[in-house]
């Protein structure tokens, strides 16, 4: 599928991590979602009902980040990808969770996990 909708840099505060202080204090997570779908029907109709309403999807993704804590950002990425695939038009999603304040005792630019999931394939 050549058509894509990209939602990049979605920021939300979550309480994910393996350390107690991460669960207690929380930190910002940044989500990038690239949705693979057929955009032709929406382009032809010019109707939001024929595509993925990325504003509503963003709200649901933020709810997941702000919701139940998990130890690993791999788990968080999996949950977020599943939410994207709940959109019936999405055939595949590339979902990245960035943890820019990860507890690493060295200077670094970013830590991120990317998962790619497809409808019915698991990958």
N, C-alpha and C positions, 0 to 999 in steps of 0.2 A: 504494500500500500504506500503510495508516494505522498499522500496528503498528510499534513501534520498540524496539530495545534500545540503550541509550546507555551507553558506557564512556567516562568523562571523567576527565581528569587523570592518565592513565597516564604515569608518569615513568620515564625510563631514561637512562643515560649513553651518549652516542655520540660518534663522532669525525668528524662530518660538517662540511663547510665548504670554502670555496675557499682559505682561508689555512692556511699550514703550522702555525701555532700551534694552530688549531682541530683539526687532524688529530693533533697531538702531545699536546695537553693534554685535549682532549675537553670536553664540556659536557653539561648536562642538556637533554633534549628532553621535551616533554609532548605526549601524543597524546590526541585525542578521536575516538571512532568512534561514529557513529550508524548502526546496522544497520536496514534496512527489510526486514521479513519478515512472514509470516502467523503470528501467535502463537496462533491459535485451536487448532490441533492440540495444542500443548503445554499450553494451558490445560485442554483437555478431558481429556488423558491424565494430567496432572500428572507427566510423565516428562521428565527432562532430555534424553533421547535424541531428543525431538521438538522441540528448540529449539537455539539456539546456546549452547554451554557457554562463557560469557564468561570464566571463569577460565582455561580452556585457550587461548582465543583471545588473552587478555592475555599469556600466556607466549610465544606465537609472535610477537606484535607486539614485545615487549621484545627477543626474539632478533634481530629485524630491525634495531631501533634500535641495539642493541649490536654488530651484525655489520658487514659490509663497508661501509666509508665511501663516501659519495657527496659530490659537490660541493654539490648543491642540495637544499634541503628539499622542493622540488617532486618530485624523484626519489624521495626517501624517502617522501613521501606516496603516490606512485603505487605503490610496492612494498607499503606497508602496506594500501592499499585493495585491491590484488590479493589479499593474504592474507585479507582479510575476505570477499571474493567467492569464495574457495576453499570457504567454507562453503556447502553446497548450498542451504540455506534462505534465504540472503541474496539478495534481489533487487536491492538498491541500497545503497550506503554513502556517507555523507558523512564524510570523514576529514580531520581538521585536525592539522597538526604545528605546535607552538609552539616557538619558539627564543628563550626569555626572556633569554638571555645573548648574543644576537647582537652581533657586533663593530660597534656603532654608536657614534660618539663623542658622542652626545647622550642625555639622559635619555629613556627610553621605557618603556612598560608591557609591550609584547609585540610580537613579529613572528610571524605565522602564515601558513601556506598551507593552503587548504582545497580538496580535490578531491571531486567527486561522480562516482561511477562506478556503472553499472548492468550487470547481467548481459547480455552480448551487445551492448551499445550503446556501450560505451566512454565514455559520459557520462550 
